[in-house]
Amino acid sequence: MPAQNGVPPRIRFGHSKWFNLLWLIPIGFVLLVIGIAVAKGLRDIPVIAQFVERYPGTVVPAGAEVNGGLPAWVGWQHFFNGLLMIPIIRSGLSILADHPRLYWSRHSTPGREWFRMQKPVPSDPLYTAKQDSITLPNGVGLPSRRHSIGLARWWHLGINTLWLLNGLIFYILVFATGHWLRLIPTSWDVVPSAVSVAIQYLSLDWPTDDAWVAYNSLQVIAYFITVFVAAPLAFITGLGMSPALSTKFKWISTVFSIQFARSLHFLVLIWFLLFIVMHITLVVTTGALSNFNMMYASRDSADSWYGFWIFAASLTVMIALWVAVTPFTNRHPRLVQRIGYALIGPVQRLFEHIDSKPGQYTEKDISPYLWHNGKYPETQEYRDLYDNNFADYRLRVSGLVENPVHLDLRQLREMPHHEQITQHFCIQGWSGVAKWGGVSMQTIVDVVKPKPEAKWVIFYSLAEGSDSGIYYDAQPIEQMSYHLTMLAYDMNGEALSYGHGAPLRLRNEVQLGFKLVKWIKGIEFVEDFSEIGGGEGGYNNDHEFFGYRQSI
């Protein structure tokens, strides 16, 4: 897609007031200067001086001296964590840029977002979510090109599996050794001690502590939040954006909606970025050589350059990764997809087998706005059908079936009526609840009677994809019997509109929105999809490197 710049990040106050977050840079600088002046003044007040003397900053837990220093595995974990977070953060920003708006409720209603990096949504009723995506600067996103979410997700989900594995190993080693004493507060004295440390830092009179034995209290609190709150929350909120889990575990997703999870996920990112900046700043400014030796060489020394050279080598690797990942992705996108699927695919296959039942939402939960998306049908064939109110429309169901059929809308409406109120999950990140009326795919399956060798069901659209050619998608045949898989001809009590897929669209609520084909022309039961389209299992899979399994 052509590049499209967004706007500086903004947060909403009240109904329609927006604050440009770039103002935080000068405001933060002014507040820092004021904070330094205030802290220096406080240090001269006797009661504050006594407070700092009583709580110098470090609470040494019992047994800390015995477990002093950082073992070599901490240094390696530190390196791997930093290395993995580079593609995770960059790809996460690309995912955010594909729908550069955040909401607190599951209704992604324009104007009700609390954060945006894009202009207000225009009044055009057929404006699509894809049009709303923005381009990130080179070196920021992964990839930085606009609407490259397919590749961004392979990086994000794939590398996250390695990050979680690294974190699991870290947890095991932390509690199998005495290292947890460094990261978990063991006394309420850490609270006043942390306040004391903050005053000392702000006054530019660094606290004197022996980090070889124990961190100061402000560090302990920061590490505890990062390791035991922010990291698990990143994992949990990631799962909160899964359509399969949301439709299965209603008691969680009713409160913990996809948009709430997405917003929290973003705030966790902000915490990580702030932590990284502060961490690096303090490591360099509070005795760099000593810190590098402790972190990278497991040495308690302020004179040796050994730790610095290990740090420099690790930094070189990280910079090389930062520079190389984007051109590598642009040159070898299919390889990135294959590697990403090798890492996350087994989990996605598990999620594919999650069926669900209706009942989570009622009519009061229906969203006031459901985004349009996809390239609209513009062929003469579709225009003729639309102008004739689809009187000549025929749904062709063929392939490996005993009873191929051609069904018009009247015949479809005469079949047993199926209705469900469910939530739509777009791969770009927006969501919405709607009531769908139509016919269950199980009813269609019963009519056409698939042959035993049929393993996949291909849905073809009357619309073309963005690069021309018929839009299609492959679905596993087992999901056709799921209660929430249907062909919808009504939406919210009315016939489907042009923008939402008239005359017929697929609903399969364990899948993301790009797989729910709109403007359906035909359905084909096949043994495999290798000879259809580009052979990747769907139009977006062929052209935008999405996966045919995208249940999370």
SVG drawing of the C-alpha trace seen along z (x, -y; Angstrom):
<svg xmlns="http://www.w3.org/2000/svg" viewBox="-39 -24 80 65">
<polyline fill="none" stroke="black" stroke-width="0.4" points="0.0,0.0 1.2,-3.6 2.8,-5.1 0.5,-7.2 1.8,-9.2 -0.1,-9.2 -0.1,-12.0 1.9,-12.3 0.4,-10.1 -2.6,-11.6 -4.8,-10.7 -8.4,-11.8 -9.7,-13.8 -13.4,-14.1 -15.6,-13.6 -13.5,-15.1 -10.4,-16.9 -7.1,-15.4 -3.6,-15.9 -0.5,-15.6 1.9,-13.4 4.9,-15.1 4.2,-17.9 5.4,-15.4 9.0,-15.9 9.3,-19.6 6.9,-19.1 9.0,-16.2 12.2,-18.2 10.7,-21.1 9.3,-18.7 12.8,-17.0 14.5,-20.3 11.9,-21.2 12.3,-17.8 16.0,-18.2 15.7,-21.6 13.1,-20.4 15.1,-17.3 18.2,-19.3 16.2,-21.6 14.7,-18.7 18.2,-17.3 19.0,-20.4 15.9,-20.0 17.0,-18.3 14.0,-15.9 14.6,-14.8 18.3,-14.4 17.4,-12.2 15.0,-10.2 17.6,-9.6 20.1,-8.6 17.7,-6.2 16.7,-4.7 19.9,-4.9 18.2,-3.0 19.2,0.7 17.4,3.3 19.7,6.3 17.7,9.5 19.0,12.4 21.2,14.7 22.0,12.0 25.7,12.0 26.0,15.7 24.3,15.3 26.2,12.1 27.0,11.3 25.4,12.2 25.9,15.7 26.9,16.1 23.4,17.4 21.9,14.0 24.2,12.3 23.2,14.7 19.5,14.3 19.9,10.5 21.5,10.7 18.9,13.0 16.0,11.0 17.4,7.8 18.0,9.5 14.5,11.0 12.7,7.8 14.1,5.9 12.0,7.7 9.1,8.1 8.8,4.4 9.3,3.3 6.8,5.8 4.4,4.9 4.6,1.3 3.8,2.4 0.8,4.3 -0.4,1.2 0.1,-0.9 -2.3,1.3 -5.1,0.0 -3.6,-3.0 -6.3,-3.4 -6.9,-2.0 -10.2,-1.5 -11.3,-0.4 -14.5,1.3 -15.0,4.0 -16.8,1.5 -14.2,-0.1 -16.4,-3.1 -14.7,-6.0 -14.3,-9.0 -14.4,-6.8 -10.8,-5.7 -8.6,-6.9 -5.4,-6.8 -4.7,-7.3 -1.8,-7.9 -4.1,-8.8 -6.5,-11.6 -10.1,-11.4 -12.1,-8.9 -13.6,-10.6 -17.3,-10.8 -17.2,-8.4 -19.5,-5.5 -17.4,-3.1 -14.0,-4.1 -12.2,-0.9 -9.9,0.2 -7.2,1.0 -7.3,-2.6 -6.8,-3.7 -3.5,-2.0 -0.3,-4.1 3.4,-3.8 6.1,-3.8 9.5,-5.4 12.2,-3.0 13.9,-1.2 11.0,-1.6 8.4,0.9 9.1,4.4 8.5,4.3 8.1,0.5 5.9,0.6 2.3,-0.1 -0.2,2.8 2.6,5.4 0.8,6.9 1.0,10.5 4.8,10.5 4.7,8.4 2.6,11.0 5.0,13.8 7.8,11.9 5.8,10.9 4.1,14.3 7.1,16.4 9.8,14.6 7.4,14.3 7.5,18.1 11.3,17.9 10.9,14.9 8.4,16.9 10.8,19.9 13.7,17.7 11.4,16.2 10.4,19.7 14.1,20.7 14.7,17.5 11.9,18.2 13.2,21.7 16.7,20.5 15.6,17.5 13.8,19.7 16.2,22.7 18.9,20.4 19.0,17.5 18.7,14.9 15.0,14.2 16.2,12.3 17.4,9.6 14.1,9.2 11.3,9.7 10.9,7.3 11.2,9.1 10.5,6.2 8.1,3.2 11.2,1.1 11.6,1.1 8.8,-1.5 10.4,-4.3 13.8,-3.2 12.6,-3.5 11.4,-7.1 14.8,-7.8 16.5,-6.5 14.3,-8.6 15.2,-11.7 18.9,-10.8 18.7,-10.2 16.8,-13.4 19.2,-15.4 22.0,-14.0 23.7,-12.7 23.7,-9.0 22.9,-6.5 25.9,-4.6 25.0,-0.9 26.7,2.5 24.8,3.8 27.1,6.9 25.1,8.0 21.7,6.4 19.9,3.8 18.6,0.6 14.9,0.6 13.8,-1.5 15.6,1.1 14.0,4.0 10.5,2.5 11.2,1.8 12.6,5.3 9.8,6.9 7.2,5.1 9.0,5.8 9.7,9.5 6.6,10.6 3.9,8.2 4.6,6.7 6.0,9.8 3.1,12.1 0.6,9.3 2.1,9.1 1.4,12.9 -2.1,12.7 -3.2,9.7 -1.8,11.3 -4.1,14.3 -6.9,11.8 -6.8,10.8 -7.4,14.4 -10.8,14.9 -10.8,18.6 -10.2,18.2 -12.6,15.2 -15.5,17.2 -14.7,20.2 -14.0,18.6 -17.0,16.2 -16.7,15.5 -13.2,14.0 -13.8,12.2 -17.1,10.6 -15.1,8.4 -11.6,8.7 -12.5,7.7 -10.1,7.8 -9.8,3.9 -9.2,3.8 -6.5,6.4 -5.0,4.5 -4.9,1.3 -3.2,3.0 -0.8,4.7 0.2,1.3 0.6,-0.1 2.9,2.9 5.0,1.9 5.2,-1.6 6.4,-0.3 9.1,1.9 10.3,-1.1 10.5,-3.4 12.3,-0.6 14.8,0.0 15.6,-3.8 16.0,-4.3 17.9,-1.0 20.5,-1.9 20.8,-5.5 21.5,-4.5 23.8,-1.7 26.0,-4.1 25.8,-7.0 26.3,-5.2 29.6,-3.5 29.6,-2.1 32.7,0.2 31.6,1.6 28.1,2.3 29.3,3.8 31.7,6.1 28.9,7.2 26.3,7.7 28.4,9.3 31.5,10.7 30.2,11.7 33.0,9.7 33.0,7.2 35.5,4.7 35.5,1.1 38.9,1.2 38.6,4.0 37.3,3.4 36.5,7.1 32.7,6.6 32.6,3.5 34.1,5.5 31.5,8.2 28.8,5.6 30.2,4.0 30.1,7.3 26.5,8.0 25.5,4.5 27.1,5.0 25.0,8.2 21.8,6.3 22.6,3.4 23.3,5.9 20.0,7.6 18.2,4.2 19.7,3.2 19.3,6.6 15.8,7.7 13.9,5.3 15.9,5.9 15.9,9.6 12.1,9.6 11.6,7.6 13.9,10.0 12.6,13.3 9.1,12.7 8.0,16.3 10.9,17.6 9.9,15.3 6.4,16.8 7.7,20.3 9.9,19.8 7.2,17.9 4.7,20.7 7.2,23.3 7.4,21.4 3.8,20.5 2.0,23.0 1.6,25.8 -0.2,23.5 -2.4,22.2 -3.4,25.7 -4.5,26.4 -6.7,23.3 -8.3,24.4 -10.1,27.2 -11.9,24.9 -15.6,24.9 -18.0,22.6 -21.7,22.0 -23.7,18.8 -25.1,16.8 -22.3,14.5 -23.9,11.4 -27.4,10.0 -28.9,7.3 -27.9,4.6 -24.2,5.6 -24.4,4.9 -21.8,2.3 -23.0,-1.0 -20.4,-0.8 -18.7,2.1 -15.7,1.2 -15.9,1.9 -12.9,3.7 -11.5,5.3 -11.7,4.3 -15.3,3.8 -16.6,5.8 -16.5,3.6 -17.1,6.1 -20.0,5.9 -21.2,9.2 -21.6,7.9 -23.2,4.6 -25.8,6.5 -26.6,8.7 -26.8,5.7 -29.0,3.6 -31.4,6.5 -31.5,6.9 -29.7,10.3 -32.7,11.9 -30.4,13.7 -27.9,14.6 -27.0,18.3 -24.6,19.8 -22.7,22.7 -21.6,25.4 -19.5,28.0 -16.3,30.1 -15.9,33.3 -19.6,33.6 -22.3,36.1 -25.0,33.5 -23.6,30.3 -26.2,27.5 -27.0,24.0 -29.0,22.1 -30.7,18.7 -31.4,16.4 -35.0,17.6 -33.9,21.2 -31.3,20.1 -33.9,18.2 -36.2,21.2 -33.6,23.4 -33.6,23.6 -32.8,20.1 -29.7,19.7 -29.0,16.6 -26.1,15.6 -24.8,12.5 -21.0,12.7 -17.9,10.6 -15.9,9.9 -12.1,10.0 -10.1,8.3 -6.4,9.2 -5.7,5.4 -6.9,5.2 -10.4,3.7 -13.5,5.6 -17.3,5.2 -20.4,7.2 -23.2,7.8 -26.3,10.1 -26.0,12.3 -28.9,14.2 -28.6,16.9 -28.0,20.6 -25.7,22.8 -22.9,24.3 -23.8,27.7 -27.1,27.3 -25.2,26.8 -23.0,29.8 -26.0,32.0 -27.4,31.0 -24.3,31.5 -22.9,34.5 -19.1,34.1 -17.1,37.1 -14.7,38.7 -11.6,37.3 -12.8,33.6 -10.6,32.0 -10.9,28.3 -13.7,25.9 -12.9,23.0 -15.0,19.9 -14.8,17.7 -15.8,14.0 -17.5,11.9 -14.8,9.3 -11.3,9.2 -8.3,8.9 -6.2,5.8 -3.7,7.1 -6.5,8.4 -7.7,12.0 -10.6,13.6 -10.5,13.3 -10.9,16.7 -10.1,18.5 -9.6,22.1 -11.3,23.4 -10.8,26.8 -13.8,29.0 -14.2,29.8 -15.0,26.2 -18.0,26.3 -19.8,28.3 -19.0,25.7 -22.1,24.1 -20.9,20.6 -20.0,21.2 -22.7,19.9 -23.5,18.2 -25.1,14.8 -27.5,12.9 -28.8,10.6 -26.9,8.3 -28.6,6.7 -32.0,7.6 -31.6,6.3 -30.3,7.7 -26.5,7.4 -25.4,4.1 -23.0,3.7 -20.1,2.7 -20.6,5.7 -20.8,8.5 -24.2,8.6 -25.7,10.9 -23.9,13.5 -20.8,13.7 -19.1,16.3 -19.0,16.2 -16.6,18.6 -16.1,17.1 -12.8,18.9 -11.1,17.2 -10.0,13.7 -12.0,11.4 -9.9,11.7 -10.9,15.4 -14.6,14.6 -15.2,14.1 -17.7,11.5 -19.8,11.3 -19.6,15.1 -19.9,16.5 -19.3,20.1 -18.1,22.9 -15.9,25.8 -15.0,28.9 -11.5,30.0 -8.8,32.5 -6.1,29.8 -5.6,26.2 -2.1,26.4 -3.5,26.0 -5.8,23.1 -4.7,19.5 -1.1,19.2 -1.4,22.4 -1.1,20.8 -4.7,21.3 -6.2,17.9 -5.8,14.7 -4.2,12.8 -2.0,15.8 -0.8,15.6 -0.4,11.8 0.1,10.5 1.8,13.5 -1.1,14.2 -1.5,17.8 -4.2,20.3 -4.2,21.1 -4.7,17.8 -6.9,18.7 -4.8,16.5"/>
</svg>
